Amino acid sequence: MGKTLFLGTLFFLGIYSFASVKPNGQQRNLTGAFSATEWFRRCSSEINDRIAGKKAKEAITWRNENQYLPTSWAYGLNLTAVSIARASPRGVAVTPRHLLFTKHYGWHAWPGQTIKFLTLENQVVSRVVDQVKYLGSANNSNFEMDVAVVRLTEDLPPSISPMKLVARSELADVAKYSCPILRIDQENKALIVLSDMFPGDFSSIHFSFFQPRTEPYAPFYEPMVLGDSTSSSILLYKDLNGVTPFLVSQVTFGGAGSGPNLSTLADDIQATIDSFGDTESQYRLGLGPGEFPTMNPSPPIPTCSLDVVYRKTGKGTGSCTFNLAITNNNIIRIVQSVSSVPRKVIAQPSEKQR
């Protein structure tokens, strides 16, 4: 593989205000729209928290063939979809029956071979490859659509969690804000690269990365070399639902490890899965994050509770000002500031306050 290096640009936009709401008794902070600052926080905070205070030399090795290593900064993440491999191609399950590899030069699993996975409880799960199909050209020396879809002879158990892809509508945020990306290489190392695309390239079928050159990420970077093909590039996205890994690419080229843009190729990947005859719902690709879709049509408004502080401003009158965010099926609605509240209070003022 040749080595490539790309330089990225970080864009900064306005910051949107937060609103506090208490649905089902649990306090949450929500936003009506993403800013660059908020998106970068969501795609970087988990990695930042995990590597803080750790020395790369001691924390970079992720797992071996039998167990996840507690010393790794990536320990405890649910990356069970990433197959066990060392000096061999490493795939990632995207449904219970299907894995993605790169296709170039045939560096992927082949029919009849056994692929192994490791559960979070350090139990090995084995499955046999049934079929392989390529996206685009059947010539595996053609890198234009460098994706191989591997079908297993039977489904993976629930202890192996297929990895989602970033929805195409969310791709620009991942790329242009230079999110830090977890890279699992062929030596079982948990490395870090930075995502990188130039404006207007978000529909490209290629995804580029660049080398982090400053703290805290720089010590966790290593260039991709011969044998690192098909290594996974994974976004760790942290939101109200916890931490979700998203597979954004797999390594085609050396250096920072550019490869196929799996978001823009998602429709082609799904069509290939369907072509195996696997059209059941469990074989649909998971896409996300999709936490703030466009509200059209407007959803029904659910019931939620809101803590309001009543302040008496004059005899027989009262007022307060608040912002209300209400949710329904992961859709966010921001209600504008409300004031001039009638005298129907949650808690009657005490005699001392009168």
C-alpha positions in Angstrom: 0.0 0.0 0.0 1.2 3.5 -0.7 1.2 6.1 2.0 -1.0 9.2 1.9 -1.4 12.2 4.2 -4.3 14.7 4.2 -4.6 18.0 6.0 -7.9 19.0 7.5 -9.8 22.2 8.2 -11.9 22.8 11.3 -15.0 25.0 11.0 -16.6 26.9 13.8 -20.2 28.0 13.8 -22.5 29.6 16.4 -23.4 27.9 19.7 -27.0 27.2 20.4 -28.5 27.5 23.9 -29.6 24.6 26.0 -33.0 24.1 27.6 -33.6 22.0 30.7 -36.5 19.6 30.9 -37.4 16.8 33.2 -39.1 14.0 31.3 -40.1 11.0 33.4 -38.3 12.5 36.4 -34.8 12.6 34.9 -33.1 15.9 34.2 -31.7 16.2 30.7 -30.0 18.9 28.6 -31.2 19.2 25.0 -30.5 21.4 22.0 -32.7 22.3 19.1 -29.9 22.4 16.6 -26.3 21.4 16.4 -23.4 23.8 16.5 -19.8 23.0 15.6 -19.0 23.1 19.3 -21.8 20.7 20.3 -21.1 18.2 17.5 -17.4 18.1 18.4 -18.3 17.6 22.1 -20.5 14.6 21.2 -17.9 13.0 18.9 -14.9 13.7 21.1 -15.8 13.7 24.8 -15.8 9.9 25.2 -12.3 9.6 23.7 -11.1 12.6 25.6 -12.3 11.2 29.0 -10.8 7.8 28.3 -7.3 8.9 27.3 -7.0 11.6 30.0 -4.0 10.9 32.2 -3.1 7.7 30.3 0.3 6.9 28.6 -0.2 5.7 25.1 2.5 3.1 25.4 0.6 1.4 28.2 -3.0 2.0 27.1 -2.9 1.5 23.3 -3.2 -2.3 23.2 -6.9 -3.1 23.1 -7.3 -6.9 23.3 -5.7 -10.2 22.4 -7.3 -13.3 20.9 -8.9 -14.3 24.3 -9.7 -11.2 26.3 -10.1 -7.4 26.4 -7.3 -5.8 28.3 -8.3 -3.6 31.3 -5.2 -1.4 30.8 -6.5 -0.3 27.4 -8.2 3.1 27.1 -10.9 1.5 24.9 -11.7 -1.2 27.6 -15.4 -1.6 28.2 -16.6 -0.2 24.9 -19.0 -2.5 23.0 -16.9 -3.3 20.0 -17.9 -7.0 19.8 -18.7 -6.5 16.1 -15.0 -6.3 15.3 -13.7 -9.7 14.5 -10.7 -11.3 16.0 -7.7 -11.0 13.8 -3.9 -10.7 14.0 -1.9 -10.6 10.8 -5.1 -11.4 8.9 -8.0 -9.4 7.6 -10.4 -8.0 10.2 -14.0 -7.4 9.4 -16.9 -5.7 11.2 -20.4 -7.1 11.6 -23.1 -4.7 10.5 -26.0 -7.1 10.8 -26.2 -10.5 12.6 -25.3 -12.2 9.3 -23.1 -9.8 7.4 -19.6 -8.3 7.8 -17.8 -5.5 5.9 -14.2 -5.8 4.7 -12.2 -3.9 2.1 -12.0 -5.9 -1.1 -8.6 -4.8 -2.5 -6.3 -7.6 -3.5 -8.6 -10.1 -1.9 -7.6 -9.2 1.6 -10.8 -10.4 3.2 -12.4 -13.5 4.6 -13.3 -16.1 1.9 -16.1 -18.8 1.8 -15.3 -21.7 4.1 -13.1 -19.7 6.4 -13.9 -19.3 10.1 -14.3 -15.8 11.6 -14.1 -15.4 15.3 -15.6 -12.7 17.6 -15.2 -11.9 21.3 -18.1 -11.1 23.6 -17.8 -8.6 26.4 -17.5 -11.6 28.7 -14.5 -12.8 26.8 -16.2 -15.7 25.2 -15.2 -16.6 21.7 -17.9 -17.0 19.1 -17.1 -18.7 15.7 -18.9 -18.5 12.4 -18.2 -19.8 8.9 -18.2 -17.6 5.8 -20.9 -18.6 3.3 -20.5 -16.0 0.4 -18.7 -12.8 -0.5 -19.8 -10.1 -2.9 -18.1 -6.9 -3.9 -19.5 -3.4 -4.4 -18.8 -2.0 -7.9 -16.2 -3.8 -9.9 -15.7 -7.6 -9.4 -12.0 -6.8 -10.0 -10.5 -6.6 -6.5 -7.6 -4.5 -7.8 -10.1 -1.8 -8.5 -10.2 0.5 -5.4 -13.1 2.8 -6.6 -15.6 1.1 -4.3 -13.4 -0.8 -1.9 -16.0 -2.8 0.0 -16.6 -6.6 0.3 -19.8 -7.8 1.9 -19.3 -11.2 3.6 -22.3 -13.4 4.5 -22.1 -15.9 7.3 -23.7 -19.4 7.2 -25.7 -18.5 10.4 -26.6 -15.5 12.5 -24.4 -14.2 15.3 -25.8 -14.4 18.8 -27.2 -11.4 20.7 -23.9 -11.2 22.6 -22.3 -9.8 19.4 -23.7 -6.3 18.7 -23.6 -5.3 15.0 -22.2 -1.8 14.4 -24.2 1.0 12.9 -23.1 3.3 10.1 -23.4 7.1 10.1 -26.5 8.2 8.2 -25.6 10.2 5.1 -27.5 13.2 6.5 -25.2 13.2 9.5 -21.9 12.7 7.6 -21.0 16.4 7.1 -20.9 16.9 10.9 -18.6 13.9 11.5 -16.2 15.0 8.7 -15.9 18.8 8.8 -15.6 19.1 12.6 -12.5 16.8 12.5 -13.9 14.3 15.0 -11.3 12.0 16.6 -11.8 8.5 15.3 -10.9 5.2 17.0 -8.7 3.1 14.6 -8.4 -0.7 15.4 -5.3 -1.9 13.5 -4.1 -5.4 12.8 -2.0 -5.5 15.9 -5.0 -5.0 18.2 -4.1 -1.5 19.0 -6.6 1.2 19.7 -5.2 4.2 17.8 -6.6 7.7 17.1 -6.8 9.5 13.8 -8.8 12.7 12.9 -11.6 12.7 10.3 -11.1 15.0 7.4 -13.1 16.1 4.4 -13.2 19.4 2.5 -16.4 21.3 1.9 -18.4 19.8 -1.0 -16.8 16.4 -0.6 -19.4 14.9 1.8 -21.0 12.9 -1.0 -17.7 11.3 -1.9 -17.4 7.5 -1.8 -14.0 8.0 -0.2 -13.3 9.0 3.4 -10.0 10.6 4.3 -8.3 11.0 7.7 -5.2 12.9 8.9 -2.6 12.5 11.5 -3.1 14.3 14.9 0.0 16.3 15.6 -0.9 17.8 19.0 -2.0 16.6 22.4 -3.9 14.8 23.6 -4.3 12.6 20.4 -0.8 12.6 18.9 0.7 9.9 21.2 -2.1 7.5 20.2 -1.4 7.7 16.4 0.5 5.2 14.3 0.5 5.2 10.5 -1.1 2.3 8.6 1.5 0.0 6.9 1.4 -3.2 4.8 -1.0 -5.6 6.5 -3.2 -2.9 8.1 -5.7 -3.0 5.2 -9.4 -3.3 6.3 -8.6 -1.9 9.8 -11.7 -0.3 11.3 -12.3 3.5 11.7 -14.9 4.0 14.4 -16.7 7.1 15.6 -17.5 7.0 19.3 -20.6 9.2 19.6 -21.9 10.2 23.1 -25.4 11.5 23.6 -28.4 11.1 25.8 -28.5 7.4 25.0 -24.9 6.7 26.1 -22.0 5.9 23.8 -22.6 4.4 20.4 -19.9 3.2 18.0 -20.4 4.0 14.3 -18.2 2.4 11.6 -17.2 5.2 9.2 -14.6 3.5 7.1 -12.0 0.7 6.7 -8.4 1.2 5.7 -7.4 1.1 2.0 -4.3 3.3 1.9 -1.3 3.7 4.2 -0.4 6.7 6.3 -3.5 8.1 8.0 -5.6 5.2 6.5 -8.1 6.6 4.1 -10.7 4.2 2.7 -14.3 3.8 1.6 -17.0 6.2 2.8 -19.5 3.7 4.2 -22.1 6.4 4.8 -22.4 7.3 1.1 -22.1 3.6 0.2 -24.8 2.5 2.6 -27.5 2.1 0.0 -25.2 -0.1 -2.1 -24.2 -2.2 0.9 -27.9 -2.7 1.7 -28.7 -3.7 -1.8 -25.8 -6.2 -1.7 -27.2 -7.7 1.5 -30.6 -7.9 -0.1 -29.1 -9.7 -3.1 -28.2 -12.6 -0.9 -31.9 -13.0 -0.2 -31.6 -11.6 3.3 -34.4 -9.1 3.2 -35.8 -9.6 6.7 -35.8 -6.6 9.1 -32.9 -7.9 11.2 -30.7 -7.6 8.1 -31.3 -3.8 7.7 -28.3 -1.6 8.3 -28.5 0.5 11.5 -28.0 4.2 10.7 -27.6 7.2 13.0 -27.3 9.2 15.1 -30.4 10.9 13.8 -31.2 12.5 17.1 -32.5 15.8 15.7 -34.5 15.0 12.4 -36.5 17.7 10.7 -39.9 18.1 12.2 -42.2 17.7 9.3 -44.9 16.8 10.0 -45.0 17.9 13.7 -45.2 15.0 16.1 -47.7 14.8 18.9 -46.6 16.5 22.1 -45.9 14.0 25.0 -46.4 14.7 28.7 -43.4 16.0 30.5 -42.8 17.7 33.9 -41.0 21.0 34.4 -39.7 22.5 37.6 -40.8 26.2 37.7 -39.6 28.7 40.3 -42.5 31.1 41.1 -41.4 34.6 42.1 -43.9 37.0 43.5 -43.5 40.4 41.9 -46.5 42.2 43.3 -49.7 41.8 45.2 -51.7 38.9 43.6 -49.4 38.6 40.6 -46.4 36.4 39.7 -44.2 35.8 36.7 -41.4 33.5 35.5 -39.4 32.9 32.4 -38.3 29.6 31.0 -37.4 27.6 27.9 -39.1 24.3 27.4 -37.7 21.4 25.3 -40.1 18.5 24.8 -39.3 15.2 23.1 -41.2 12.5 21.3 -39.5 9.5 19.6 -36.1 11.3 19.6 -37.6 14.5 18.0 -36.8 17.7 19.8 -39.1 20.8 19.8 -38.0 24.0 21.4 -40.8 26.2 22.8 -39.9 29.9 22.9 -39.4 31.7 26.2 -42.7 32.0 28.1 -43.4 34.8 30.6 -46.3 36.4 32.4 -47.5 33.3 34.2 -50.9 33.5 35.9 -51.2 33.1 39.6 -51.5 29.3 39.7 -48.4 28.4 41.6 -46.8 25.0 42.1 -46.0 25.9 45.7 -47.7 28.6 47.6 -45.3 31.2 49.1 -44.8 30.9 52.8 -46.0 33.5 55.3 -42.4 34.8 55.6 -42.3 35.3 51.8 -45.7 37.2 51.8 
